[in-house]
Amino acid sequence: MDESFILSEFDRLQQSGLALYDEKQRIIEHIDGGLKFQFCLTSALAKKPNLQTPHSGTDKRRDGSDIITTGFEIGEIGNAHLIIANKQYESLNEGDLQGIWSLLSTMSTDYVAFYNCGQDGGCSRLHKHMQLIPMPEGTFASFLDSDGEEPEPTVPFQWFHHRFDSEDTTVQHVTDIYNKLLRQATEIGGGLSENAHAALPGAACPHNLIMTKRWMIVVPRLRAAITKEVAANAMGMLGYIAVATEDEVDKWIRSGPTDSLKELGVSR
């Protein structure tokens, strides 16, 4: 799907008031434990839906979804996936990865895709979905773009990563790498989560997947939050933490960002 079409549709949804976007969002940087954290302060988060957000009895949802996408849909990717403005506890399959890879590998802008698997992985809805944003600079994953010139940061949690060798990477290769990294994450994180969804049939180890067209990272998770304000999704585990207010930033800093991520993931 053409990138310019996706962006024009998002602009249309924003202008209509359906899609929330904060043009005045700003980054607040903080160094802790030798790691640089970036707090993305955006008012758009104030109305973000979550697992407790009620639905109207007249709402109609697509099969397998617990969120209303009517009016937010931009277009289809193949026969099984939709691109929607961002309004799950199973692992991703080849079809899921094919959909997101078709976008990452063809767009001219440098995007990052991420998946929050399970409530302890930081998902806001239980239907399976991936999210896509422009890749921030200076995250914990930046070393994967340096061709070995930048050292790997000492993050306080376990993570597993892979750098793709060439631009000829196939969907099958991407799927194989994801399954390999997920197996490694499951070996150290499986069974440690106390969330009820982790015990359901077919449930994967709570984890985050973060990927660009150059690399992939899988992070096993123990919990999504320490307090209501100190919570992190996949990008948060890379030190890029979205917050709605400066008070949330203050609470993160008081709790110690490095120690907090250590509790949210599997401690090294």
N, C-alpha and C positions, 0 to 999 in steps of 0.2 A: 504494500500500500504506500502511496506517495506521501512523503513527509510533509510537504506543503499543504496537502489536503487535510491531514490530521490536525496541523496547527491552525488552519483556517476554521475547521469545525470547532476546535476548542475555543477559539476567539469568539465564534458565534454563540456558543453555550455560555461563555463568560458574560458577554454583552446582554444576553437574555436573563441573566441572574441565576441560571441553573448551576453552572460551574463556579466554584469559589476560587479566586486567585488573588493573592496580595501582592500588588506591584511594588509595595514599599517594604517588603520583607528585607531583613538585614541579618548579617552574620556577626555573632559575638564569639570571639576566640578566647580560649582558656587553656593554659598548660597545666597538666597534672600528671605526676609520675613519669615525666619525660615524654608524654604523649600530647599532641595538639588536638583539642576538642573544638568543634565548630557547632555553636547553637544557632540554628536557623529560626529566627523569630518571625513568625507569620500569624496574622490574625485569622487566616483561613482555617486554622486548626480548631478554632472555637466552635465551629459547627460540624466538625467531622463526626460521621456516624460511628457507633461502636456496637458491640455485641448486645448491649442492653437497650439500644434505641428501639422503641416500639414501632410497629407497623400499623397503619390503618387497616381496618377490616375490608376496605374496598381495594387495597393494593393488589396488583397482580405481578407475580414474579415468574421469571423463567424457571423451568425445571432445574433443580440442583442449586438454585441460588437463594440466599436469604437476604438479598438487597434488591431494591427496585432499580432497574436500569432504563425504564421507559423515559425517553426524552434525553438521555445521556449518551445514547449509542452513536458512535461515529462511523463504524463500518465493521465488516467481517474479515477475519483472517482464516481463509480456508472454510471448511464446513463446521468447525467445532468451537471457534473462538470469536469473541467480539472485542473491539477496542471501544472502551467507554471512558468518559471523564470520571476520575476516581471519586467516587461518591463519598476451616480447612485443616483439616488435619491429615490429609493424604499426601503422599509424596507426589512429585510431578512425574508425568510419563512422557514418552517420546513425542506424542501429539502436542502436549503442552509446550515442550521445549522447542518444537518445530515452529509453533506460532510466534514465540518471542524471539527466536533466532532469526526468523525471516525479517523481523523489524530491525534488530540490532545490526545485522550484517549488511543491510542495504541503506540505512539512513546515513546522511552525511554528517549530521550532528553526533557528537559523542554522548551516547545515552548509557545509563546503567539500569538493569532490570533487577528487581528483587522480589522474593517470595517469603512471606512470614507463615511458616507451617505450624498450625495449632495455636491455642491461646497463649501457651508459654513461649511461643515464638514471636508473639506480638501482633497477631492478626486482629483486625477490627471486625471482620466478618468471617463466618465459617465456610462460605463457599470458596472453592479453589480459584484464586486469582493472583496474577502477577502485576506489579506496578512498574512504571517506566518514568524516569526523570533524567534531565541532563546530568551528566556525571560531574559532581562537585570536585574541585581541585583540593589537594592536600589532605585526603582522608588517610586512614591507616593502610589502605590498599594501594597507595600511590607507588610503592616500591615495585609492584607488579608491572608497572608501565615503564620502568627504568632499565629494562634489559639487563638486570643484575648489577647495575651500577649503584643503586640505592639499597642499603641494608634493610632487612625485614625488621619492622618495629617489634619490640617486646610487649605484646598485648597481654593483659592479665588473664585471658581465657583461651581455651582451646579453639583453634580454627584449622581448616584444611583447605588448601588452595591449589590451583593448577593454572599455569600460563599456557595458552594455546600456541602451538608452534608456527602455524602459518595461516594465511587468509583462506586456505582451501579446507578449513575445518568443516566437517559434515555434521548434520543433525545427529546421526548415529554416534559419532565421536563425542559430541556434546553430551548426549544422553548417557553414554558409557562413563564419561568423567563424572557426571553428577551422581550416578549410582555408586561409583567407587568412593567418592568423597562422603556420600551419605552413609555408606557402610562404615567408614572410619568414624564418622560422627556418632553413629549408633552404638559402636563398640564402647565408647566412653560416656555417652549421654543417655542411651536407651535405658528406660526403667527408673531414671532418677527424677523425672518430673512427677509431681504429685497431682497434676490436673487430671480430671476424670476422662477427658477426651483422649488422653494418651493410652488409655486401656481399651478403647473401642476396637473392634475388629477392623483390620486394615489401616489402623492409625500408624503413622510414621513417628519416629523420634522427633519431638519438637525441634525445629531447626530454622535457620535462615539460609537462603540462597541469595547470593549477590553475584551478578555476572555482567560483563561487557563483551564485546566481540573479541577481546584479547585475553580475558581470564575469567575464572570462576572461583568463588569462595563458598564454603558451607560451614556454618557455625552451629554446633549443638547448643540448645538452650534449656535452662532449668526453670526459668520464670520470665514473665514479660515485664514485671514491675516490682519495685521495692516499696514504693508508695504510689499514690495516684499520679503525682507529678514526675517522679523519677521512674520513667518507663522508657523502653527502647524497642524499636523494630529493627529490621535488618540493617538499615543505614545507620541507626544509632550505634550498632555494634562496631561500625567503622569510624566512630567518633563524630559523625554528622547527625546531630540530634535536633529534631524539629520540636519547637515549643511554641505555645500560644502567647505567653506573657513573660516579662522579665522576672516575675516572682518564681516561675518554674526554673529559670536559669539559676537564680540564687539558691533554690533548694537542691538543684543538681550539684552546684559547687560546694554547698555545705555538706552534702553527703559524700563528696569525694568521687568524681566521675570514674576514675580508674578502679577504685574499690567497688563501685556500683556495678560496672560492667563485669567484674570478677564474679559477683553474685548472680547476675543475670545469665551468664554463660557457665561453662564448666571450668572451674578454676584450674590454672596450670600448676 
